Amino acid sequence: MKAEFENYHETSKNYDNTRVPIGTEILLGCFASNPCPLQEQTILDAGCGTGNYIRALDGKVGMLVGLEFNEGMLTQAREKFQNNPNIRVDLGSLLDLPYEADTFDGIMCNQVLHHLNTEKADQENFSPVRRMLAEAYRVLRPQGVLVVNTSSHPQLFDGFWWADLIPAAVDRIARRFPRLELLVSMLEESGFNFRGNIVPLNSVLQGGNYLDSKGPLRKNYRDGDSTWSLATNEELEHALERVRTMNEDGSMARYLEARETLRRNIGQTTCVFARKDEKLS
Ligand SMILES: C[S@@+](CC[C@H](N)C(=O)[O-])C[C@H]1O[C@@H](n2cnc3c(N)ncnc32)[C@H](O)[C@@H]1O
C-alpha cells in the first residue's frame, strides 16, 4: 500500500470535529435520477472515512456500504454503525473494488480523488483516478449514478480563506486534483455519460468552525484539511505569523471578508455527476 501524505491513523480521531458532510441534497438528487426508487437503492461510499456522508444519507436510501482502506477511519465508521442493519463498512481499496460487477445503484466518492495520486509519476497521467473510475463503472448497475465530490483548481485557491496564507502548499495539492475538464474526459473514456457539475455554494466543509480567525494557529483546526500537511515548516511559520499579526492589528475582519467574497462566488467543492447509461448505437 502506498504511503498517504496525511496521517489518517492520527487525524481520524479528530476528523469529525473538523469536517462536516456538504452537498448531501445534491447527492440524493443525483441518485434519484436512477429509475430505481431511492428506498430500494444500494449506495457505495467509496473512501468513506469516518462515515459522515453515510450517516447523512442513512434512512434516505435502501442500503449503504462504506469502503475504506485506512484502519483508523474504518474503526471510527464501524463503531458508528455497528447496530444498523442497513449499513456495512468494508475494508478495501478504490483501485480494486472488492465487489462483483453490477452491484450498486449509486456510488459517491467524497473528497478522495486527491488521495489516490500519491506518486509523482502518477500526477500528470492520473492513472489511479482512471483506474478508480473504471472500477466504479464495473460495479455500477446499468443506469447507476456516480457522483465525484471534489474541488476545482479555482476552488482550491479561493474557496478556503486560509489558502491564501499557504499558496505553495495549495499549488502542491492542486497537482493531485485533476482539473474538472480532465475529470470529465476521463469519465467519458471510462464509459460514463457526464450529466453536469453542481456546486453547493452555501456550505463549507469545516462547518461552524470555518471562520475561526485564529483557527490555523491550532493543529486540530489544520488537521481538517490535508493542504496544511503539505506546507513546509517555514511556510507554516510564515502563515501563522500572518494570522497572529492580522488578529493583533485588527485587519483580520477585512481580510476574511475579502476572502469570503471570493468563496461565496465559487464554493469549496463540486459534485461531478455521471451515469452508466445505455450506449447509443
Ligand atoms: C479526505 S478523506 C474523506 C473521507 C470521507 N469521504 C468524507 O468526505 O468525510 C479521504 C479518505 O479516502 C480514503 N482513501 C484514500 N485512498 C483510498 C483508497 N485507495 N481506497 C480506499 N480509501 C481510500 C482515506 O483513507 C480517507 O479516509
The ligand as a Gaussian input file, in Angstrom:
#p B3LYP/6-31G(d) Opt

LIG

0 1
 C      -10.448000      13.455000       2.941000
 S      -10.906000      11.854000       3.480000
 C      -12.623000      11.869000       3.032000
 C      -13.432000      10.921000       3.869000
 C      -14.954000      10.960000       3.591000
 N      -15.247000      10.598000       2.230000
 C      -15.512000      12.335000       3.917000
 O      -15.672000      13.125000       2.981000
 O      -15.764000      12.609000       5.089000
 C      -10.225000      10.754000       2.260000
 C      -10.443000       9.284000       2.596000
 O      -10.139000       8.475000       1.483000
 C       -9.505000       7.290000       1.962000
 N       -8.765000       6.677000       0.838000
 C       -7.763000       7.235000       0.134000
 N       -7.353000       6.390000      -0.838000
 C       -8.119000       5.268000      -0.740000
 C       -8.161000       4.038000      -1.453000
 N       -7.333000       3.781000      -2.457000
 N       -9.075000       3.122000      -1.085000
 C       -9.927000       3.355000      -0.033000
 N       -9.929000       4.506000       0.675000
 C       -9.034000       5.456000       0.334000
 C       -8.617000       7.806000       3.083000
 O       -8.203000       6.783000       3.945000
 C       -9.558000       8.808000       3.749000
 O      -10.370000       8.205000       4.710000

